[in-house]
Amino acid sequence: MGIDFSFTPEQEALRDGIRKFLENEVAPVVAAMDESEEFPEATVRKMQQQGYFGLPVPEAYGGLGLGKVGYAILLEELGRVDASHGAIVGAHTSLGTTPILYYGTEEQKRRWLVPAARGEKLLAFSLTEPGSGSDSGALRTAAVPRGDGFVLTGSKLYVTNGREADTVVLLAATDPKLGPNGGVSAFLVDRGTPGFRVGRCEKKMGLHGTSTAELVLEGVELGPEHLLGGVGQGFSIAMTALDVGRVSLGAASLGGLEAALGQSLAFARERTQFGRPISEYEAIQFKLAEMAMHAQALRLLVYAAAAHQDRMGIDPTRWDRADRARKTREAATVKCLASEWASEAIDEALQIHGGLGYIRGTPIERAYRDARISEIFEGTNEIQRLVVARDLLTRGP
Ligand SMILES: Cc1cc2nc3c(=O)[nH]c(=O)nc-3n(C[C@H](O)[C@H](O)[C@H](O)COP(=O)(O)OP(=O)(O)OC[C@H]3O[C@@H](n4cnc5c(N)ncnc54)[C@H](O)[C@@H]3O)c2cc1C
């Protein structure tokens, strides 16, 4: 089959449905949520009831079965309306459900994936620690074998959904000497497990609807059914989840960019200075044109990467090595360019709005604060460039 850049009628209908839902249900609460800095429980509940928290998960496991392209559509639309809701869905779906769907046993899928995809339970993903961010394989939370299970001790940092999650996909060191090469394992840790608690929740510049929590583990005993994948497979599981996350984050950034462009166009047409709408000044036109060019390029990048992930499927044992490397590089490219172009566009949109763009509570001012984190989380953009460079040097351009 040749290259077909069009969405199917079903995908177009999905986008329309999501857009209407978000405009009616989510958009009206965003300004108040940003101000109160509270988790938007009611709208999350409504989105869960729509199936949006299991959108790419196969129907056999409680999801809508709409794949990564459908999921990118959801995130793009969320990005247009509110980054916090996008991050809550992303942490749950990309980073929470992917590890269970791709690496879980049938029993684990029934127990943890099905309720998560149905929107009955919320997930989080916890890799980062106080001493290990970019160098994530150097984590120190220890998982020591005891009987046929493990005892976990340590502390994790900056966990999105960490305060609300029912279950956390949590990475811990089963052999610190080996680091990322076989020394890290993935565990499913349920809220309420003795010794497991939520610590400090951060105050942040943006993403005010999300929790960013510390998690504390003090001798948390887990049975063998809580180990995801094999012992030592955790780093690979985390990176697979992040490949999904980086494309969906790219989709959300694309949505943020498109919203900034739409708002700027409308404002530039309507705002008059020196007797003419400011849209008639070339300095403004160039900003708008730059945003539109980036949006067009990003749309292609995001959906090509999502379609590639759909073609690869959800069974990592069937993946070809080169295809897997290409997927990782595509995800890094999408995440890096999308987050930077979105930040740039939102910055220019703020400039186009003049003083109004700097006023607390305007959509542009909120977007400006919300967008910045996308250059940092799910791997900083320096790390994305390293991922691309490494692949460039091993596999070539
Ligand atoms: C709001 C928020 C939500 C988050 N959500 C989650 C979550 O849900 N789960 C989770 O596990 N984590 C989460 N994180 C953590 C996030 O992924 C990390 O903050 C990020 O990966 C960077 O790690 P760090 O903060 O330790 O920075 P560091 O790794 O200390 O980096 C500091 C600086 O050094 C640069 N740097 C580091 N190494 C290199 C290198 N080799 N070459 C060049 N430059 C380098 C970095 O790019 C950065 O500019 C979240 C963070 C925030 C702020």
The ligand as an SDF file (V2000), in Angstrom:
LIG
                    3D

 53 58  0  0  0  0  0  0  0  0999 V2000
    5.5100   18.0260   36.4950 C   0  0  0  0  0  0  0  0  0  0  0  0
    6.3830   16.8100   36.4020 C   0  0  0  0  0  0  0  0  0  0  0  0
    5.7940   15.5790   36.1870 C   0  0  0  0  0  0  0  0  0  0  0  0
    6.5890   14.4230   36.1260 C   0  0  0  0  0  0  0  0  0  0  0  0
    5.9840   13.2030   36.0090 N   0  0  0  0  0  0  0  0  0  0  0  0
    6.7400   12.0740   36.1380 C   0  0  0  0  0  0  0  0  0  0  0  0
    6.1260   10.7830   36.2430 C   0  0  0  0  0  0  0  0  0  0  0  0
    4.9030   10.6580   36.1600 O   0  0  0  0  0  0  0  0  0  0  0  0
    6.9280    9.7130   36.4410 N   0  0  0  0  0  0  0  0  0  0  0  0
    8.2840    9.8030   36.5360 C   0  0  0  0  0  0  0  0  0  0  0  0
    8.9490    8.7890   36.7200 O   0  0  0  0  0  0  0  0  0  0  0  0
    8.8920   11.0240   36.4200 N   0  0  0  0  0  0  0  0  0  0  0  0
    8.1620   12.1410   36.2410 C   0  0  0  0  0  0  0  0  0  0  0  0
    8.7740   13.3830   36.1700 N   0  0  0  0  0  0  0  0  0  0  0  0
   10.2330   13.4610   36.2120 C   0  0  0  0  0  0  0  0  0  0  0  0
   10.8470   13.9070   34.9040 C   0  0  0  0  0  0  0  0  0  0  0  0
   10.7360   12.8910   33.9430 O   0  0  0  0  0  0  0  0  0  0  0  0
   12.3060   14.3100   35.2010 C   0  0  0  0  0  0  0  0  0  0  0  0
   12.2430   15.5300   35.9140 O   0  0  0  0  0  0  0  0  0  0  0  0
   13.1300   14.4640   33.9510 C   0  0  0  0  0  0  0  0  0  0  0  0
   13.3490   13.2140   33.3500 O   0  0  0  0  0  0  0  0  0  0  0  0
   14.5030   15.1090   34.2400 C   0  0  0  0  0  0  0  0  0  0  0  0
   15.1260   14.5600   35.3540 O   0  0  0  0  0  0  0  0  0  0  0  0
   15.7190   15.5410   36.4840 P   0  0  0  0  0  0  0  0  0  0  0  0
   14.6300   16.4700   36.8770 O   0  0  0  0  0  0  0  0  0  0  0  0
   16.3250   14.7040   37.5360 O   0  0  0  0  0  0  0  0  0  0  0  0
   16.8320   16.3820   35.7570 O   0  0  0  0  0  0  0  0  0  0  0  0
   18.3630   15.9370   35.5410 P   0  0  0  0  0  0  0  0  0  0  0  0
   18.4330   14.5820   34.9520 O   0  0  0  0  0  0  0  0  0  0  0  0
   19.1100   16.1930   36.7880 O   0  0  0  0  0  0  0  0  0  0  0  0
   18.8220   16.9700   34.4320 O   0  0  0  0  0  0  0  0  0  0  0  0
   19.2190   18.3090   34.7150 C   0  0  0  0  0  0  0  0  0  0  0  0
   19.7110   18.9110   33.4000 C   0  0  0  0  0  0  0  0  0  0  0  0
   20.8710   18.2040   32.9190 O   0  0  0  0  0  0  0  0  0  0  0  0
   20.6550   17.7450   31.6070 C   0  0  0  0  0  0  0  0  0  0  0  0
   21.3470   16.4690   31.4060 N   0  0  0  0  0  0  0  0  0  0  0  0
   21.3400   15.3870   32.2030 C   0  0  0  0  0  0  0  0  0  0  0  0
   22.0900   14.4050   31.6810 N   0  0  0  0  0  0  0  0  0  0  0  0
   22.5910   14.8860   30.5190 C   0  0  0  0  0  0  0  0  0  0  0  0
   23.4280   14.3590   29.5010 C   0  0  0  0  0  0  0  0  0  0  0  0
   23.9050   13.1030   29.5740 N   0  0  0  0  0  0  0  0  0  0  0  0
   23.7360   15.1440   28.4440 N   0  0  0  0  0  0  0  0  0  0  0  0
   23.2580   16.3900   28.3510 C   0  0  0  0  0  0  0  0  0  0  0  0
   22.4500   16.9460   29.2690 N   0  0  0  0  0  0  0  0  0  0  0  0
   22.1160   16.2060   30.3300 C   0  0  0  0  0  0  0  0  0  0  0  0
   19.1440   17.5840   31.5010 C   0  0  0  0  0  0  0  0  0  0  0  0
   18.7310   17.5740   30.1390 O   0  0  0  0  0  0  0  0  0  0  0  0
   18.6760   18.8070   32.2750 C   0  0  0  0  0  0  0  0  0  0  0  0
   18.7420   19.9390   31.4540 O   0  0  0  0  0  0  0  0  0  0  0  0
    7.9940   14.5270   36.2150 C   0  0  0  0  0  0  0  0  0  0  0  0
    8.5760   15.7950   36.4160 C   0  0  0  0  0  0  0  0  0  0  0  0
    7.7890   16.9190   36.5310 C   0  0  0  0  0  0  0  0  0  0  0  0
    8.4560   18.2420   36.7990 C   0  0  0  0  0  0  0  0  0  0  0  0
  1  2  1  0
  2  3  1  0
  2 52  2  0
  3  4  2  0
  4  5  1  0
  4 50  1  0
  5  6  2  0
  6  7  1  0
  6 13  1  0
  7  8  2  0
  7  9  1  0
  9 10  1  0
 10 11  2  0
 10 12  1  0
 12 13  2  0
 13 14  1  0
 14 15  1  0
 14 50  1  0
 15 16  1  0
 16 17  1  0
 16 18  1  0
 18 19  1  0
 18 20  1  0
 20 21  1  0
 20 22  1  0
 22 23  1  0
 23 24  1  0
 24 25  2  0
 24 26  1  0
 24 27  1  0
 27 28  1  0
 28 29  2  0
 28 30  1  0
 28 31  1  0
 31 32  1  0
 32 33  1  0
 33 34  1  0
 33 48  1  0
 34 35  1  0
 35 36  1  0
 35 46  1  0
 36 37  1  0
 36 45  1  0
 37 38  2  0
 38 39  1  0
 39 40  1  0
 39 45  2  0
 40 41  1  0
 40 42  2  0
 42 43  1  0
 43 44  2  0
 44 45  1  0
 46 47  1  0
 46 48  1  0
 48 49  1  0
 50 51  2  0
 51 52  1  0
 52 53  1  0
M  END
$$$$
